[in-house]
């Protein structure tokens, strides 16, 4: 077999691996052809050497036999000729051995080339695997980013719903508390709740005398907000005109600019402004004024005299003493209301802490995903206090 014939299968498919039927050893076609060529060369060289050695031994025996038979010059000539022939045989053996060394060198080079080809193939496979893994990692990163964006949107939506629900529930709680307290404090009066979406304030109190006559109407508006709005008094006065109310009161948690911190109630822009703790005492004072005015109107025929009587009553020391007594009662009632307010604030703070805990857990999930993605995801910049509403923070400070 020639060298080109021995290398032809290797060039076609060097990486193809087969199993030896005799020893069950697995090897590639390139290794098999290389080993086959080497074995054939070794067999041919060993055969030639053996033949040469046999011929040399036979020639030596012939020479010895002829030397024994012939002792003359022709024998020496034959011996010299045979010595030359033996020297040629030695040269041939040396050439064969050199060829065997060259064959071993070529086999080593062939194995080295084969190993280099295998290493290059492994490197290509590794690069392809790394590229595929990088593509999968990019897809996983995109999926994680999409999930984080979705979770962030859901969290923001839940925060907005919680804030809207908390503001509505706070206003409804204050309105319900005001209606309940007024009804309990003045059972003979008619307390009417204004339905949602209708104009006319939040609660209408029709002051009824013991004889069953209506002495007047007080219109109540409940506002639970962080900041005072200048539009509240104008709206209440418009509602008073529609409802035919004589007095309008805004019960609020925020006060106009310049309002004293220790002031519990007062007249602002032709309407009364008060806190929830001072609402009932103020209602008692306003109700008493309406009853006195009604009595004055009923007792006096002259309107001017009745107005003067009402004015005299409002400017009298007795009315001032009554207001002072009402003011003293404010403190006791405020203490009771503070207890109720603290209870409600504690419930509110518990909800805030639950939202904070949920936010901390979400940030922890984002941190775990960040660690799994080898710091390739953007940081989720969010603080646990970001979900606390301003009203909740102010209420917590006051508590």
N, C-alpha and C positions, 0 to 999 in steps of 0.2 A: 504493500500500500504506500502510495506517495504521500508527501507532506501535505499537498493541497487537498488530496482526498481525505486525509485524516482530519483536517481542519474544516472541511465543508459543513458537517453537521453542527459544529460549534458556532459558525457564523450564522447558521440559520436559526437555531434556538438554543443558546448556551444555557439558559436558565431552566430548561426542561429537565425534570428529575424522574429517574426510573429506578426500579428495584431489581436487584440481582436475583435470578431464580435459584441460584445455588446457596448463597449466604444470606438472602433477604436484606442485604445492605442497600440503602437508598443513596443515590449519587446522581449528579447532573450528567447530561450527554457530553458536555465538554470534558468533565473529569474522566468519563468512561473512555472517550476516544483518546484522550492523552495517555491514560494508563495502558490502553490496548496498544498504542503505537510504541510505548516504552517497552512493554513485554515482548512485542515482536522483534524490536531491535535487540533487546537483551538475548532473546532466544537465538536470533541469527548470529550475534557475535559469539555467544557461548558455543554454538555449533561449529562456527569457523575455527575458533580457538582449539576446540577438541579435535577437529580434523587435522589442523596444523600440527598439534602436538602428536597425534597418532602418526602422521607422516614423518615428523621429525624422529620419533622413536623408531619407526620402521626404517628410515634412512640410516639412523645410527647403527641399527643391527646389521643392515646390509653392508655399511662401511666396515663395521668390525669384522663381519664375515669375510668380506673381500680383502680387508687388511690382513686377515689371517691367511687367506689363500694367496694373496699377492704381496709380496714384500718389496717389490721393485718400484721404480719411478712411476709407472702408470698408476700404481695404487695411490701414491702421494698426490698425483694430479687429480685422481678421482676424489680423494679426501679433500683436497682444496676446493674442488668444484662443489662437493657436498657441503663443505663449510660455508662457502659463499651462499649456497642455497639455504642453509640453516640460518645464516645471517639475514637473508631476505625474509625468511619466515618470522624471525624475531621482529624485524621492522614492520611486517604486516601485523603481528600481534600488538606491537606498540601503537600502530595506527588505529587498530580496532579498539584498544583501550582508550586512546584519546577521543575516538568517536563516541565511545560509551560515556566518557566524562562530558563531552559536548551535549550528548543526548540528555544526561542528567541535568545539565545547566538549562537546556531548552525546556525540559519538563518543569523545573523550578520556576522559570520565567512564565511558562504557560499557567501554572497554578497561581502565580502572583497576579497575572493579568485577569484570570478568572475571578480571583478574590476582589480585585479592584472593581470589576464589573458588578459583582454582587453587592459590594459596598455602595457603588453609585446607584444601583437599583433600590437598595434599602433607603438611601438618602432621599431619592425621589418619592418613595412611598411615605417616608416620614414628613417630607415637606407637604405632600398632598393631604396627609392626615392633619397636620397643623393648620393648613388653610381651611379644611373642612371644620375643624374645631373652632377656629376663629370666626367662621361664618355662623356656626351654631351659637357661639357666645354673643355675637352681635344681635342675633334674633332674640336670644334670651334677654339681653339687655333692653331691647326695644319692648319686649313683653312686660318686663318689670317696670319700665318707665311708664308704659300705658296704664298698668295697674296702679302705680303710685299717683298718676294724674287723676285716675278715676276715684281713688280713695280720697284724694285731696278735695276734689269737687264734691263728693258726697259729704265729707266732713264740713266743708264750708256751707253746703246746703242745710245740713243738720244744725249748724251754728245759727244760720239765719232764721230757721224755723223756731229754734229754741228761744232766740231773742224776741222774735215776734210773738211767740206764744207766751213768753214771760211778761212782756209789756201788756198784752191784752189781759192775761190772768191777773196781773197786779191791779190794773184799772178796774176789772170786774170785782176783785176782792174788796177794794176800797169802796166801790159803789154799793156792794152788798152789805158791807159793814156799816156804812152810813145809813142806809135804809133801815137796817135792823135796829140800830141804836136809836134813831129818831122814833121809830114805831114803838120801841119799848119805853122810851122816855115820855112820850106823849100819846097815850093809848086812845084818847078821844078824838085826836086829829085824824084826818084822812091822808094817808101816805100813798102816793101813786108813783109807780115806777114808769119812767118813760122808756118805751121799747127802743131797741137798737135801730139806728138809722133814722129815727124821727127827731124833729127839732123840738126844743123845749126843755133843755137841760137833762139831768139824769134822774132826779127825784123831785116831785112836787109835794109840798106839805101844805094842806089846807087847814088853817087854824080854825077850830070849832069851839064856840063857847059852850058853857054847860047847858045853856038853853037850846043848843043845837043849831045856832046861827053861825054862818061863816064870817069870821072876822077879817080874814085876809089870806094871802098865799105867799109862801116862801119857796123860791126856786133854788134848788141845790145843784151844783156842778162839781163832780169829783175829777180831779186831775192828779195823776201820779206820774210825774216826769222829773227828769234831772234838772231841766232849766225852765224858767218862767217864760211864758209867751205873752207878748203884749196884745195879742188878738183875743185872748180869753175874755177879758171884761167886755169888749164890744160884742162878742158873740152872746154872752150871758144877758146883756141888756136887750139885745134883739129878741132873745128867747123870752125874756120877761114881758116884753110888749105883746108878743103873740100869746103867751099864757095868761096875761093879765095879772102878773104877780107884782106885789108891792115891794118885796125885798128879794135880792139875789145874793147868794153866798157861794164862793168858790172854796172848796176844801182841797188843799194841795199840799204836796211835799216840797215844793220849791216856791220861792217868794220873789216879789219884784226887787229891782235894784234899790239899794238904800234901806231895805227892810232890816230892822233891828233883830239880832239873833235871839234876844229874850222876849220879843214881841210874839204873843200867841194869836192875836187876831187884830184886825183893823180895817178901816175903810180905804179902799183904793179905787180910784176912777169910778166913783159912784156905786161900787159893789163891795160887799164885805169879803175879806180874805181871811181864812183861818186854817189852822192845822186840824188834823183828825182828832187830836186829844181835846181841843177846845171847841169842837163843833157843837156838842150838846149844850154846854153852858151858854154859848152864843145863841143857840136856837131858843133856849129858855128866855134869854134877855129880849131877843127880837120878838118872840111870841108874846111876852108880857107887854111889850110896847104896842103890838098890834091889838091886843085885847083892850088895853087902856084907851087906845085911839078909837076903837069900836065903841066902847062904853061912852067915851066923850061925845062921839057923834050921835049915839042914841039918846044920851041924856040932855044934850043941848040942841036947841032948835037953831040958834044962831051959829052959823058955820064959823064965823070969825072967833066967837067965844070958845067954840070947841077947839079950834086950832091953838088959841091962846092957852087953853087948859092943857092941851097936849104939850105945848112948848114949855109951860110952867112945870109940868110933871117931869119932862126930860131934863130940865135945868134945875130941878129941885135937889136938895141934899138927900132925900129918900132914894131917889133913883141912883144917885152916885153911890150911896151905901149898898144898894142892891148890886150894882156892878162890881163893887169891891168884894162883896160876898161871893159873887159868881167867880171873880178872879181867884179868890182863895180856894174855891172848889175846883178850879182848873188843875191845881197842883196835884191834888189827890187823884183826880180822874186821870191826869197825865201819867202818874205812876202806874195805875192799873193798865192803861193803854200801852205803856212801855213794856210791861211784862208780855202782853199779847204780841206786841211788835217784835220783841226778842224771840219769841217762839216762832213766829213766821220767818224771821230772818235766819234762824238756825236751820229751818227746813230749806230755805233758799240756798244757804251756804253748803248744805249737804249736797244739793244738786250740782252746785258749782264744782265741788270736789270730785263728784262722780264724772263730770265732763273732763276735769283735769286729768283724772286717772285714765280715762279712755284716750285722751290726747297723748299722755306719756306712753301708753302701750303702743299707739300708732307710731310714735317717734322711735320706739324701740324696734318695731317691725322694720321701719325704714332703715335704721342702723344695721340690722341684721342683713337686709338686702344689700346695703352698701358694702358691708364686709364680704358677702358672697361674690359681689361683682367686682372685687379688687379695686375699690375706690374709683370706679369709672362712672358711677351714678352721681347726679347732682345732689348736693346736700338738701335735705328737707328742712328749710329754715322755718321753724315754728316753735313758739314757746308755749308752755302749758298754761300760762296766764292769759294767752291771747283769746281764750274762749270766755273769759269773765266779762260780763256786761258792766258798763259804768255804774248802773244802779246797784248791782250786786256788790261792787267794790266799795261804794259809798256806804251801803248798808252794813257791810262787814266792818268798816272802820268805826261807824257809830256804835255797833254792837260791842 
